[in-house]
Structure formats: structure tokens, C-alpha cells
Amino acid sequence: MSDYQVSTSTVPGAVVPDADIVVYPLAMEGDIGVYSESVLTLVKEWRAEGVDVQYLHDANHRTWLGLNGAVIFTIVVGLFTSGAVATLQTLLTSKLQKVKVRLKAGRRIGADGSSEEWIEAEGTGSELAAVLEVWMEGGVDGDGAAQG
């Protein structure tokens, strides 16, 4: 089974694109978001399927990191609608079912949506789809342990 952890953060003044799925960078270099090359194809496929997906940074503020020989597919996304969660679960259980994936997914929480809750997990696509299900139902505590 996959390992995972949950954290909460506040992002004061953050401008997040109005999209169902927002792809976040792996790291920042000044005001430039460093994105995994592994998400390039995913974003193109999602858009071709009509999914509303955007990068957190515009093209002038993005750079790419390619990991030669990487065996882990890395995805960092913000999931801001239930449809976005379902879309990601479908991707994980179809195209990435048996692939080792490192996932960091976030969602807005709180009455005003100014805080975000993030889950980080690693496992096969199928395992991560199950973790997302538990997380979205509120069944994961701050230490990443399943509740109930």
C-alpha cells in the first residue's frame, strides 16, 4: 500500500488560476516554477479530453525538470472540484494503474477557501486512487493515518 501524509497551509495573496485542476511546480527558483517534465503529456491529454487544467505559473514563469531514467511519475496538482478528483482517479486507475507515482494533491479548505490541505503519497496509480477516495471523504488525519 502507499505511504502518505497530509498537511495544511495558508497561502496569503496566492493567485490560483480558475481551473478544475491546477498543476503546481515541484520547486521554485525565485519567481519561476520548476515543473516535472512528466506532467507535460498529462496536461496535453487532459486538455484534449476537455478537462479544465492550468499550470500555476504562466509560460514566462515556468521551467522544466527532466529526470533521466526516472521510474517514478511525479504529479503535483490542486483539485478544486469533485470532477477534478474523479478525473485524476480515472487517470490513476487507467493509464497509471501499475506505474509507480509520487503524488502531491491539494484542495481548498475553510469557509473562505484561504487555506489549502495537501496530501503527499507514493504508490501505484491504483493505490493512490484509493488514497484520494479516503482523503476526499475526510478519512485521513494530519499524520496521514486513515480514520474510522
Secondary structure as UniProt FT lines:
FT   STRAND          3..10
FT   TURN            12..13
FT   STRAND          21..23
FT   STRAND          27..29
FT   TURN            30..31
FT   STRAND          32..36
FT   HELIX           38..48
FT   TURN            49..50
FT   STRAND          53..55
FT   HELIX           59..61
FT   STRAND          62..65
FT   TURN            68..69
FT   STRAND          73..79
FT   HELIX           82..93
FT   TURN            94..98
FT   STRAND          100..109
FT   TURN            111..112
FT   STRAND          115..124
FT   HELIX           125..136
FT   TURN            137..138
FT   TURN            142..143
//
